[in-house]
Amino acid sequence: MGTTKPPIHRAVVEHLVRQVVYERMGRPVPRLATAPNPLLVNVSARHCHLTQEAVDALFGKGYRLQVHKWLYQEGHFAARETVTLVGPRSRVISNLRILGPCRKMNQVELAYTDAVALGFSIPLRMSGNVAGTPGCMLMGPAGFFEMREGVIRAARHVHMHPEDAAFYGVQNGDPMKLRVGGECGMVFDRLLVREDPAVKLEVHIDTDEGNACNLQPGTPCELLK
């Protein structure tokens, strides 16, 4: 049996209809005066996503991750639990935070400077695309878990609800730009759209990128197509 595709959000349908009408009239497509949702830009520090199998190996059979802090996206949290990552030549990063809930695959997300400290090279990938990536050993209080692949630098991206995608005129996988203001202002290119009706508008950049632009809670930011 084939998979059932989720219904197209009304905001997306309205945007597509406006686009067709205005293109036939030879006029530019108008945008709403204000965005439907506020933009939040967060620095995503190094962390890992684990399967229940990995959690069992690291913390004991049947162990359940405990909530340390709820994250901006509903249902996601930083766990109390951390692990030690063992890289090439036994170099380690301790207190690597686990993000919950458990997932169907294991993935470690580092910045390039983290990888340099560990002594190995990691590719730039979208989350979930781990084929052919380096692996590592994770150490917890109850044992070790070997990841044969899954260590990446996560490509900068923006989580978007369909209403936000319609407002900005983009679709899942499209590249955007992020303009960051302030004394260290800059423009980040190739910010990839990740559209999902279950998410809120949020940009994720890593610690290298956050440090480069000195991102602070009050730093003005703008999404550009």
NULUMNU-738527 format. One record per residue: x, y, z of N, C-alpha, C in turn; chain; residue in three letters. Coordinates in steps of 0.2 Angstrom, whole numbers. Example, Ala and Ser with C-alpha at 12.3 -4.5 7.8 and 13.67 -1.06 7.14 Angstrom:
% residues 2
((66,-28,39),(62,-22,39),(66,-16,39),A,Ala)
((64,-11,35),(68,-5,36),(64,0,39),A,Ser)
END
This chain:
% residues 225
((4,-6,0),(0,0,0),(4,6,0),A,Met)
((2,11,-4),(6,18,-4),(5,22,3),A,Gly)
((10,26,4),(9,31,10),(5,36,8),A,Thr)
((1,39,13),(-4,44,13),(0,51,14),A,Thr)
((0,55,9),(3,62,10),(-1,66,15),A,Lys)
((2,70,19),(-2,75,23),(-5,80,19),A,Pro)
((-11,82,21),(-14,88,17),(-10,94,17),A,Pro)
((-11,98,11),(-8,104,10),(-11,109,15),A,Ile)
((-7,113,19),(-9,118,23),(-13,123,19),A,His)
((-18,126,22),(-22,131,19),(-18,137,16),A,Arg)
((-13,139,21),(-9,145,19),(-5,144,13),A,Ala)
((-3,138,12),(1,136,6),(-3,137,0),A,Val)
((-9,134,0),(-14,134,-5),(-16,141,-7),A,Val)
((-17,146,-2),(-19,153,-4),(-13,156,-7),A,Glu)
((-7,155,-5),(-1,158,-8),(0,156,-15),A,His)
((-1,149,-16),(0,147,-23),(-5,150,-28),A,Leu)
((-11,151,-25),(-17,154,-29),(-15,161,-31),A,Val)
((-13,165,-26),(-11,172,-27),(-5,172,-32),A,Arg)
((0,167,-31),(5,167,-36),(3,167,-43),A,Gln)
((-1,162,-44),(-4,161,-51),(-7,167,-54),A,Val)
((-12,169,-50),(-16,175,-52),(-12,181,-54),A,Val)
((-7,183,-49),(-3,189,-50),(2,188,-56),A,Tyr)
((5,181,-57),(9,180,-63),(5,181,-69),A,Glu)
((-1,179,-70),(-5,180,-76),(-7,187,-77),A,Arg)
((-7,191,-72),(-8,198,-72),(-1,202,-74),A,Met)
((4,199,-73),(11,202,-75),(13,206,-69),A,Gly)
((11,205,-63),(12,209,-57),(16,204,-52),A,Arg)
((20,208,-48),(24,204,-43),(19,201,-37),A,Pro)
((21,196,-34),(16,193,-29),(17,197,-23),A,Val)
((11,199,-20),(12,203,-14),(13,199,-8),A,Pro)
((16,201,-3),(18,198,3),(14,201,9),A,Arg)
((12,197,14),(9,200,20),(13,206,23),A,Leu)
((10,210,26),(14,216,29),(19,214,35),A,Ala)
((16,209,38),(20,206,44),(21,198,44),A,Thr)
((26,195,46),(27,188,46),(22,185,51),A,Ala)
((19,179,49),(14,176,54),(17,174,61),A,Pro)
((23,173,61),(26,171,67),(33,174,68),A,Asn)
((35,175,75),(41,178,76),(47,174,74),A,Pro)
((53,177,72),(59,173,70),(63,172,77),A,Leu)
((65,166,78),(70,165,83),(76,161,80),A,Leu)
((82,164,82),(88,161,80),(92,158,86),A,Val)
((94,152,86),(97,149,91),(103,146,89),A,Asn)
((108,146,94),(115,142,93),(114,135,95),A,Val)
((115,130,91),(114,123,93),(121,121,95),A,Ser)
((123,120,101),(129,117,103),(130,110,102),A,Ala)
((136,107,102),(137,100,101),(132,96,105),A,Arg)
((129,91,102),(125,86,105),(124,80,102),A,His)
((120,75,104),(119,69,101),(112,67,101),A,Cys)
((109,63,96),(103,60,96),(104,52,97),A,His)
((100,49,101),(102,42,102),(95,38,101),A,Leu)
((96,31,99),(91,27,99),(90,24,106),A,Thr)
((84,20,107),(84,17,114),(89,12,115),A,Gln)
((91,8,110),(96,3,110),(103,6,113),A,Glu)
((104,12,110),(110,15,113),(110,18,120),A,Ala)
((104,20,122),(103,22,129),(103,16,133),A,Val)
((101,11,131),(101,5,135),(108,3,136),A,Asp)
((112,3,131),(119,1,132),(123,6,136),A,Ala)
((122,12,136),(125,17,140),(123,18,147),A,Leu)
((117,17,148),(114,19,155),(110,13,158),A,Phe)
((110,7,155),(106,2,157),(100,0,154),A,Gly)
((98,-6,154),(92,-9,150),(86,-5,153),A,Lys)
((82,-3,148),(76,0,150),(76,7,152),A,Gly)
((82,10,152),(83,17,155),(79,22,151),A,Tyr)
((76,27,154),(72,32,151),(76,39,152),A,Arg)
((77,43,147),(80,49,147),(76,54,152),A,Leu)
((79,58,156),(76,63,160),(76,70,157),A,Gln)
((71,74,158),(71,81,155),(75,85,160),A,Val)
((80,89,156),(84,94,160),(81,101,158),A,His)
((79,102,151),(77,108,149),(73,107,143),A,Lys)
((67,109,143),(63,109,137),(65,114,131),A,Trp)
((65,112,125),(68,116,120),(62,119,116),A,Leu)
((64,124,112),(59,128,109),(53,124,105),A,Tyr)
((56,119,101),(51,114,97),(48,110,102),A,Gln)
((41,110,101),(37,106,106),(39,99,106),A,Glu)
((39,96,112),(41,89,113),(48,87,113),A,Gly)
((52,92,112),(60,91,112),(63,93,118),A,His)
((68,90,120),(71,92,127),(79,91,127),A,Phe)
((82,95,131),(89,93,132),(89,88,139),A,Ala)
((92,82,138),(91,78,143),(96,79,149),A,Ala)
((95,77,155),(100,77,160),(106,73,159),A,Arg)
((105,68,155),(111,63,154),(116,66,149),A,Glu)
((122,65,150),(127,66,145),(132,60,144),A,Thr)
((135,60,139),(140,55,137),(147,57,136),A,Val)
((152,53,135),(158,55,133),(160,52,126),A,Thr)
((162,56,122),(163,54,115),(171,53,114),A,Leu)
((172,47,112),(179,45,111),(181,45,103),A,Val)
((185,49,101),(187,50,94),(193,47,93),A,Gly)
((196,48,87),(203,45,85),(208,47,90),A,Pro)
((213,42,90),(218,42,95),(216,44,102),A,Arg)
((210,41,104),(208,41,110),(207,49,113),A,Ser)
((206,53,109),(204,60,111),(197,60,113),A,Arg)
((195,64,118),(188,64,120),(185,71,121),A,Val)
((178,71,120),(174,76,122),(169,74,128),A,Ile)
((170,76,134),(166,74,139),(159,79,139),A,Ser)
((154,76,143),(148,80,144),(145,82,138),A,Asn)
((144,77,133),(141,78,127),(133,77,128),A,Leu)
((129,82,128),(122,82,129),(118,78,125),A,Arg)
((114,74,127),(109,70,124),(103,74,123),A,Ile)
((100,75,117),(93,78,116),(88,72,115),A,Leu)
((82,73,118),(77,68,118),(71,71,114),A,Gly)
((66,67,113),(66,60,114),(71,55,110),A,Pro)
((71,49,112),(75,44,108),(72,44,100),A,Cys)
((77,43,96),(76,43,89),(77,36,86),A,Arg)
((76,35,79),(76,29,76),(84,28,73),A,Lys)
((88,33,74),(95,33,72),(99,37,77),A,Met)
((106,35,77),(110,38,81),(114,44,77),A,Asn)
((115,49,80),(118,55,76),(122,59,81),A,Gln)
((128,61,80),(132,66,84),(133,72,80),A,Val)
((131,78,82),(132,85,79),(137,89,82),A,Glu)
((143,90,79),(148,94,81),(149,100,77),A,Leu)
((153,105,79),(156,111,75),(162,108,73),A,Ala)
((165,112,68),(171,110,65),(177,110,70),A,Tyr)
((177,115,74),(182,116,80),(182,110,84),A,Thr)
((176,107,86),(175,101,90),(179,95,86),A,Asp)
((178,95,80),(181,89,76),(189,90,76),A,Ala)
((191,96,75),(198,97,75),(201,95,82),A,Val)
((198,97,87),(200,95,94),(200,87,95),A,Ala)
((195,84,91),(195,76,92),(200,73,87),A,Leu)
((202,77,82),(207,74,77),(205,71,71),A,Gly)
((198,72,69),(196,69,63),(192,74,59),A,Phe)
((190,72,53),(187,76,48),(179,74,48),A,Ser)
((175,79,48),(168,77,48),(164,81,42),A,Ile)
((160,78,39),(156,81,33),(151,86,35),A,Pro)
((149,91,31),(143,95,32),(137,91,29),A,Leu)
((132,90,33),(126,86,31),(120,89,34),A,Arg)
((114,88,31),(108,89,34),(107,83,39),A,Met)
((103,85,44),(102,80,49),(98,74,46),A,Ser)
((101,68,48),(98,62,46),(101,59,40),A,Gly)
((106,63,36),(109,60,31),(116,58,33),A,Asn)
((117,52,36),(123,50,39),(127,45,35),A,Val)
((125,43,29),(128,38,25),(135,40,24),A,Ala)
((140,35,25),(147,37,24),(150,42,28),A,Gly)
((147,43,34),(150,48,38),(155,44,44),A,Thr)
((159,48,47),(163,44,52),(159,42,58),A,Pro)
((162,37,62),(159,35,68),(163,37,74),A,Gly)
((161,34,80),(164,36,86),(162,31,91),A,Cys)
((165,31,97),(163,27,103),(160,32,108),A,Met)
((155,30,111),(151,34,116),(152,30,122),A,Leu)
((153,33,128),(154,30,134),(149,33,139),A,Met)
((146,29,143),(141,31,148),(142,27,154),A,Gly)
((138,29,160),(140,26,166),(139,18,166),A,Pro)
((135,15,161),(134,8,161),(138,4,156),A,Ala)
((141,8,152),(145,4,146),(146,9,140),A,Gly)
((148,5,135),(150,9,129),(145,7,123),A,Phe)
((145,12,118),(141,10,112),(145,13,106),A,Phe)
((146,8,101),(150,10,96),(145,13,90),A,Glu)
((146,19,88),(143,21,82),(147,20,76),A,Met)
((145,16,71),(150,15,65),(149,21,60),A,Arg)
((144,25,61),(143,31,57),(139,36,60),A,Glu)
((138,42,58),(133,47,61),(136,53,64),A,Gly)
((143,54,64),(146,60,66),(146,66,61),A,Val)
((143,71,61),(142,76,56),(143,83,59),A,Ile)
((144,88,54),(142,95,56),(136,97,53),A,Arg)
((131,98,57),(124,99,54),(124,106,50),A,Ala)
((121,105,44),(121,111,40),(116,116,43),A,Ala)
((117,123,43),(113,128,46),(106,127,42),A,Arg)
((101,128,46),(94,127,43),(89,131,47),A,His)
((83,132,44),(77,135,47),(71,130,47),A,Val)
((69,129,53),(63,125,54),(57,130,52),A,His)
((52,128,48),(47,132,46),(40,128,46),A,Met)
((35,131,49),(28,129,48),(26,131,41),A,His)
((21,128,38),(19,129,31),(17,137,31),A,Pro)
((14,140,36),(12,147,36),(18,151,34),A,Glu)
((24,150,38),(30,153,37),(33,152,30),A,Asp)
((33,146,28),(35,145,21),(31,149,16),A,Ala)
((25,149,17),(20,153,12),(22,160,12),A,Ala)
((23,163,18),(25,170,19),(31,172,15),A,Phe)
((36,167,16),(43,169,13),(43,166,6),A,Tyr)
((38,163,4),(38,160,-3),(44,155,-5),A,Gly)
((44,150,0),(49,145,-1),(46,138,1),A,Val)
((50,133,-1),(47,126,0),(53,122,4),A,Gln)
((51,116,6),(56,112,9),(62,111,5),A,Asn)
((68,112,8),(74,111,5),(77,117,1),A,Gly)
((73,122,0),(75,128,-3),(81,132,1),A,Asp)
((86,135,-2),(90,139,2),(88,146,3),A,Pro)
((90,148,9),(88,155,11),(95,159,13),A,Met)
((94,165,15),(100,169,18),(97,171,25),A,Lys)
((102,171,30),(101,174,36),(105,180,37),A,Leu)
((102,186,38),(106,192,39),(106,194,47),A,Arg)
((112,194,50),(113,195,57),(116,202,58),A,Val)
((112,206,62),(115,213,63),(120,213,69),A,Gly)
((121,219,71),(126,220,77),(133,222,74),A,Gly)
((137,222,79),(144,225,78),(148,219,73),A,Glu)
((146,213,74),(149,208,70),(144,205,65),A,Cys)
((140,210,62),(135,208,57),(137,204,51),A,Gly)
((134,200,49),(136,196,43),(129,193,40),A,Met)
((130,190,34),(125,186,30),(127,179,29),A,Val)
((123,174,32),(124,167,31),(120,165,25),A,Phe)
((124,162,20),(121,159,14),(119,152,15),A,Asp)
((115,149,10),(113,142,10),(110,140,17),A,Arg)
((105,144,20),(102,142,25),(96,137,23),A,Leu)
((96,131,24),(91,126,21),(84,126,25),A,Leu)
((79,126,21),(72,126,24),(70,119,25),A,Val)
((68,118,32),(65,112,34),(58,113,36),A,Arg)
((53,112,31),(46,113,32),(42,107,35),A,Glu)
((38,109,40),(35,104,44),(29,107,48),A,Asp)
((23,104,47),(17,107,51),(18,107,58),A,Pro)
((22,103,61),(23,102,68),(28,106,71),A,Ala)
((31,111,67),(37,115,70),(35,122,71),A,Val)
((39,126,74),(39,133,75),(45,136,71),A,Lys)
((44,142,69),(49,146,65),(55,146,70),A,Leu)
((61,143,68),(67,143,72),(73,142,67),A,Glu)
((78,146,68),(85,145,64),(90,142,69),A,Val)
((93,137,66),(99,134,70),(105,135,66),A,His)
((110,138,70),(117,138,68),(121,135,73),A,Ile)
((127,133,72),(131,130,77),(136,135,80),A,Asp)
((140,133,85),(143,137,89),(149,141,86),A,Thr)
((152,138,81),(157,142,76),(153,148,73),A,Asp)
((147,147,70),(144,152,67),(141,157,72),A,Glu)
((139,155,78),(136,159,83),(142,164,85),A,Gly)
((148,161,86),(153,165,89),(156,170,83),A,Asn)
((155,168,77),(158,172,72),(154,179,71),A,Ala)
((147,178,73),(143,184,72),(141,187,79),A,Cys)
((144,184,84),(143,186,91),(135,187,92),A,Asn)
((132,181,91),(124,181,92),(123,182,99),A,Leu)
((118,187,100),(116,188,107),(108,188,107),A,Gln)
((105,187,113),(98,187,113),(94,193,109),A,Pro)
((97,199,110),(94,205,107),(97,206,100),A,Gly)
((101,202,97),(104,203,90),(98,203,85),A,Thr)
((98,208,81),(92,208,75),(94,203,70),A,Pro)
((89,200,68),(91,195,62),(85,195,57),A,Cys)
((86,193,51),(81,194,46),(82,188,41),A,Glu)
((77,185,39),(77,180,34),(76,183,27),A,Leu)
((80,181,22),(80,183,15),(80,177,11),A,Leu)
((76,178,5),(75,173,1),(81,173,-4),A,Lys)
END
